[in-house]
């Protein structure tokens, strides 16, 4: 994280409104330190939600990859054949 995006807790306490405005406008997180040690990261809600959505998609991809590696999948040809069979059984053209 850029040094300009690192602030001590005392700075957050004394300038909370200004810091929040800056974080929301820049959409860049800020690292808050206490006694010189990194303690928390503050970020705007939209960035947090975007990050959560990205993590969820990555988890889905990882699960799919594990299924493929375990052989727990079927080919597209098999899927389409099954769909066509179901269509014929239901009289769908």
C-alpha positions in Angstrom: 0.0 0.0 0.0 1.2 3.5 -0.9 2.7 5.4 2.1 0.1 8.2 1.4 -2.6 5.6 2.1 -1.3 4.7 5.6 -2.5 6.7 8.6 -2.2 6.4 12.3 -5.3 5.8 14.4 -5.0 9.3 15.9 -5.3 10.8 12.4 -8.5 8.8 11.8 -9.9 10.0 15.2 -9.2 13.7 14.5 -10.1 13.8 10.8 -12.7 11.0 10.3 -15.1 12.9 8.0 -12.2 14.2 5.8 -10.7 10.7 5.6 -14.0 9.1 4.7 -14.7 11.6 2.0 -11.2 11.0 0.6 -11.7 7.2 0.6 -15.1 7.4 -1.0 -13.9 9.8 -3.7 -10.6 7.9 -4.5 -12.1 4.4 -4.0 -8.7 3.5 -2.6 -8.5 1.7 0.8 -6.6 3.3 3.7 -4.5 1.3 6.1 -4.8 2.4 9.8 -2.0 1.8 12.2 -1.9 1.7 15.9 1.4 2.0 17.7 3.1 1.7 14.3 1.5 -1.6 13.6 -1.1 -2.2 10.8 -4.5 -2.9 12.4 -7.4 -2.3 10.0 -8.1 -1.3 6.4 -10.9 1.2 5.7 -12.6 1.2 2.3 -15.7 2.5 0.7 -18.8 0.3 0.5 -18.9 0.0 -3.3 -15.2 -1.3 -3.4 -16.0 -3.7 -0.6 -19.1 -5.1 -2.4 -17.1 -5.4 -5.6 -14.4 -7.3 -3.8 -16.9 -9.6 -2.2 -18.5 -10.3 -5.7 -15.0 -11.0 -7.2 -14.2 -13.4 -4.4 -17.5 -15.2 -4.8 -16.8 -15.7 -8.5 -13.3 -16.9 -7.9 -14.7 -19.5 -5.4 -17.2 -20.7 -8.0 -14.4 -21.0 -10.6 -12.2 -22.9 -8.1 -15.1 -25.3 -7.3 -15.6 -25.9 -11.0 -12.0 -26.6 -11.6 -11.9 -29.1 -8.7 -15.0 -30.8 -10.2 -13.3 -31.0 -13.6 -10.1 -32.4 -12.1 -12.1 -35.0 -10.2 -13.9 -36.0 -13.4 -17.2 -34.9 -12.0 -18.5 -33.4 -15.2 -20.1 -34.3 -18.6 -19.2 -33.1 -22.0 -21.3 -30.5 -23.9 -22.2 -33.1 -26.4 -23.7 -35.3 -23.7 -25.7 -32.4 -22.3 -27.1 -31.4 -25.7 -27.9 -35.0 -26.5 -29.8 -35.3 -23.2 -31.7 -32.0 -23.9 -32.7 -33.2 -27.4 -33.9 -36.5 -25.9 -36.0 -34.6 -23.3 -37.4 -32.4 -26.1 -38.4 -35.4 -28.1 -40.1 -37.0 -25.1 -42.1 -33.8 -24.4 -42.9 -33.2 -28.0 -40.9 -30.0 -28.3 -39.7 -29.2 -31.8 
